[in-house]
Amino acid sequence: MKSCNGLVKILATAASVALISFGFCAASARAAETLRVGKAFAGVFDFVPVDVGVAEGFFKKRGLDIQEINFAGSAKLQQGLAADAIDIGLGSGVELAFVQRGAPVKGVAAFMGPPADLTLFVRNEPGLRTVKDLKGKRISVSTVTSLTQWLVRELSRHEGWGPNGIKAVPLGARPAQISALRTGQTDGMAIDFVGGTVLHEKGLGHIMLRFGNIVPNFITHVIYARNSLIKDHPKELRSFLAGRFESVDYMLKHKAETVRIATKVMHQPSAIVAADYDDVMPAFSTT
């Protein structure tokens, strides 16, 4: 009888341990909440803070598993949000127009001021030396209603030519835009500093201007969240924002580590990425 009681105690203890272990595993599984985060573009320094946060564990320590999804422009990003393909989108300030039109999202944080990273790259042509030479020229942009299209139109207005004095041509992803530039179908393209510098080193043209000098008072980038995420998972959304801004704080204090991560993500030379870091980091919001 004593041996039976002992056996019962052993089995009970084992069962208790199993239940505790199961509860721990279940709690761990619940803690790792997956968030699908979309970027308007791949390989652009403006969106690197998410990669830094993943690499340095700032999201993981808050119980988040980040799944990154890249899009070919702001319009495609908003389509992804509307279709519930992503939970959070890193896009441009001009996309707030989609919210006004009834898109199922809200802008939950502004994370960059002036467009410090965006440039106007033009072909090496005798008639393309100054901004005054751009009237009537064809400049490729990502998509209709995108940030790059808005900036090209704003540059045209800035020069007194109205919104269409420079022809903005939506061509989608970067390879298509570069192909159009090579073949002379376009005269230039709106592109980030690193991309423009690489094209310059390949002899395809030169950077004519940086858009941050044209629109110095501007919200370039906004973090968007689906209304369903805001309503049903506010804790996870707050955790993502906290991790995102912790990433920026880390980047400001750790240039070498940031450039190392960005170089890997952007697939560009580290020297060019380091130069981009110096220009872009001051434009990031830290709150």
C-alpha positions in Angstrom: 0.0 0.0 0.0 2.9 2.3 0.9 4.5 1.5 -2.5 1.2 2.4 -4.2 1.0 5.7 -2.3 4.6 6.5 -3.3 3.8 5.7 -6.9 0.8 8.0 -6.8 2.9 10.8 -5.4 5.5 10.3 -8.1 2.9 10.4 -10.9 1.2 13.4 -9.3 4.5 15.2 -9.1 5.3 14.3 -12.7 1.9 15.5 -13.8 2.3 18.8 -12.0 5.7 19.3 -13.7 4.2 18.5 -17.0 1.4 21.0 -16.5 3.8 23.7 -15.4 6.0 23.0 -18.4 3.0 23.1 -20.7 1.8 26.3 -19.2 5.3 27.9 -19.6 5.4 26.8 -23.3 1.9 28.1 -23.9 2.8 31.4 -22.3 5.9 31.7 -24.4 4.0 30.9 -27.5 1.5 33.7 -26.7 4.3 36.1 -26.0 5.8 35.8 -29.4 3.2 37.8 -31.3 3.9 38.0 -35.1 3.5 41.4 -36.7 3.6 41.8 -40.5 5.5 45.0 -41.2 5.6 46.4 -44.7 8.1 48.8 -46.2 7.2 51.0 -49.1 10.7 50.2 -50.6 13.4 47.6 -49.9 17.0 48.6 -49.4 16.4 52.2 -48.4 18.1 53.7 -45.3 14.8 55.4 -44.1 13.4 52.0 -43.2 16.5 50.4 -41.7 15.5 51.1 -38.0 13.2 48.0 -38.2 16.1 45.9 -39.3 18.3 47.3 -36.5 15.5 46.5 -34.0 15.3 42.9 -35.2 19.1 42.5 -35.2 19.6 44.0 -31.8 16.5 42.3 -30.2 14.5 45.4 -29.4 11.3 43.8 -30.7 12.0 40.3 -29.4 12.4 41.5 -25.8 8.9 43.0 -26.1 7.5 39.7 -27.2 7.3 40.5 -30.9 8.3 38.5 -34.0 8.6 40.9 -37.0 7.9 39.6 -40.4 9.1 42.1 -43.0 7.4 42.5 -46.4 8.7 44.9 -49.1 6.6 46.8 -51.6 7.3 48.7 -54.8 6.0 52.1 -53.7 3.6 53.8 -51.4 0.5 53.0 -53.3 1.3 49.2 -53.3 2.0 49.5 -49.5 -1.5 51.0 -48.9 -3.0 48.3 -51.0 -1.3 45.7 -48.8 -2.7 47.3 -45.7 -6.2 47.5 -47.2 -6.1 43.9 -48.2 -4.9 42.8 -44.7 -1.6 41.5 -46.2 0.3 43.5 -43.5 -0.5 44.9 -40.1 1.8 47.9 -40.1 3.1 49.9 -43.0 6.1 52.2 -43.1 5.2 54.8 -45.7 5.1 58.4 -46.6 3.3 61.4 -45.2 1.4 62.0 -48.4 -0.4 58.6 -47.8 -2.5 60.3 -45.2 -4.7 61.1 -48.1 -5.7 57.4 -48.2 -6.8 57.7 -44.6 -9.0 60.7 -45.5 -10.5 58.6 -48.3 -11.6 55.9 -46.0 -8.7 53.4 -46.0 -8.9 51.0 -42.9 -5.7 52.5 -41.4 -4.5 55.3 -39.3 -1.2 57.1 -39.1 0.1 56.3 -35.6 3.6 58.0 -35.6 5.6 60.4 -37.7 9.2 59.1 -37.9 11.0 61.5 -40.3 10.9 65.2 -41.0 12.4 66.6 -44.2 13.1 64.1 -47.1 16.9 64.1 -46.3 17.5 60.8 -48.1 15.7 61.6 -51.4 17.4 63.1 -54.4 16.8 63.9 -58.0 19.1 62.0 -60.3 19.5 63.0 -63.9 21.3 61.7 -67.0 24.6 63.2 -68.1 23.3 65.5 -70.8 24.5 68.9 -71.9 21.0 70.3 -71.4 20.6 69.0 -67.9 22.9 71.0 -65.7 20.6 73.1 -63.4 17.1 72.9 -62.1 16.0 75.4 -64.7 16.7 72.7 -67.3 14.1 70.4 -65.9 11.0 72.1 -67.4 9.2 69.6 -69.7 11.6 66.8 -68.8 10.4 63.3 -67.9 11.3 62.1 -64.3 10.4 58.6 -63.2 8.7 58.0 -59.9 7.5 54.8 -58.2 3.7 55.0 -58.4 0.8 57.5 -58.8 0.1 59.3 -55.5 3.5 58.3 -54.1 5.9 60.4 -52.2 8.3 60.6 -55.1 5.5 61.8 -57.5 4.5 64.5 -54.9 8.1 65.7 -54.6 8.6 66.0 -58.3 5.4 68.0 -58.6 6.3 70.1 -55.7 9.7 70.9 -57.3 7.8 72.0 -60.4 5.6 74.2 -58.4 8.6 75.6 -56.5 10.1 76.7 -59.9 6.8 78.4 -60.9 5.8 75.9 -63.6 2.7 74.5 -61.8 2.4 70.8 -60.8 3.0 69.4 -64.3 5.8 71.5 -65.5 8.0 68.5 -64.9 6.5 65.2 -66.2 6.3 62.6 -63.4 6.3 59.1 -65.0 5.2 56.3 -62.6 7.2 53.2 -63.5 7.1 51.1 -60.3 10.2 49.4 -58.9 13.7 50.7 -59.3 14.9 48.2 -62.1 12.2 49.5 -64.4 13.2 53.1 -63.7 16.9 52.5 -64.2 16.1 50.7 -67.5 14.1 53.7 -68.7 16.9 56.0 -67.7 19.5 53.9 -69.6 17.5 53.9 -72.8 16.6 57.6 -72.7 12.9 57.1 -72.1 13.3 59.3 -69.1 15.6 62.1 -68.2 16.0 61.3 -64.5 14.5 59.7 -61.5 13.6 60.4 -57.9 15.8 58.1 -55.8 17.5 57.8 -52.4 21.0 59.1 -51.9 22.7 55.7 -51.8 21.0 54.6 -55.0 21.8 57.8 -56.8 25.4 57.7 -55.7 25.8 54.1 -57.0 24.3 55.1 -60.3 26.7 58.0 -60.5 29.7 55.7 -59.9 28.4 53.6 -62.8 28.5 56.6 -65.0 24.7 56.8 -65.6 24.4 60.5 -64.5 24.6 62.6 -61.4 22.6 63.9 -58.4 21.2 67.3 -59.2 19.5 68.1 -55.9 18.3 66.8 -52.6 14.6 67.2 -52.0 15.1 68.1 -48.4 16.3 71.6 -49.6 13.0 72.0 -51.5 10.6 71.0 -48.8 12.4 71.6 -45.5 9.1 71.7 -43.4 7.6 68.3 -44.1 6.7 64.9 -42.7 8.4 62.5 -45.0 7.5 59.2 -43.3 4.6 57.9 -41.2 4.0 54.6 -39.5 0.5 53.3 -40.5 -1.5 50.6 -38.6 -4.6 48.8 -39.6 -7.7 49.8 -37.6 -8.2 46.2 -36.6 -4.7 46.1 -35.1 -5.3 49.3 -33.2 -8.6 48.0 -31.8 -7.7 44.4 -31.0 -4.0 44.5 -30.3 -3.1 47.9 -28.9 -0.5 46.4 -26.6 1.4 44.9 -29.5 1.2 48.1 -31.5 2.6 50.1 -28.5 5.4 47.5 -28.1 6.3 47.8 -31.8 6.4 51.6 -31.6 8.6 51.4 -28.5 11.0 49.0 -30.2 11.1 51.1 -33.3 12.0 54.3 -31.4 14.5 52.5 -29.2 16.1 51.3 -32.5 16.6 55.0 -33.6 18.1 55.9 -30.3 20.5 53.0 -30.6 21.4 54.0 -34.2 22.2 57.6 -33.1 24.7 56.2 -30.6 26.2 53.3 -32.6 27.1 54.4 -36.1 29.5 51.5 -36.9 27.0 48.9 -35.9 24.2 50.7 -37.8 26.2 50.9 -40.9 27.1 47.2 -40.7 23.4 46.2 -40.5 22.3 48.7 -43.1 25.0 47.6 -45.6 23.8 44.1 -45.3 20.2 45.0 -45.7 20.7 47.5 -48.5 23.3 45.5 -50.4 25.4 48.6 -51.0 29.0 49.7 -50.3 29.5 50.5 -46.6 31.3 53.8 -47.4 28.3 55.1 -49.3 25.9 53.9 -46.5 28.1 55.6 -43.9 27.8 58.9 -45.8 24.0 58.4 -46.0 23.9 57.8 -42.2 25.5 61.2 -41.6 22.8 63.0 -43.6 19.7 61.0 -42.8 20.0 60.3 -39.0 19.3 63.9 -37.9 16.0 63.8 -39.8 14.7 60.8 -37.8 12.2 61.5 -35.0 13.2 60.1 -31.6 9.8 60.1 -30.0 
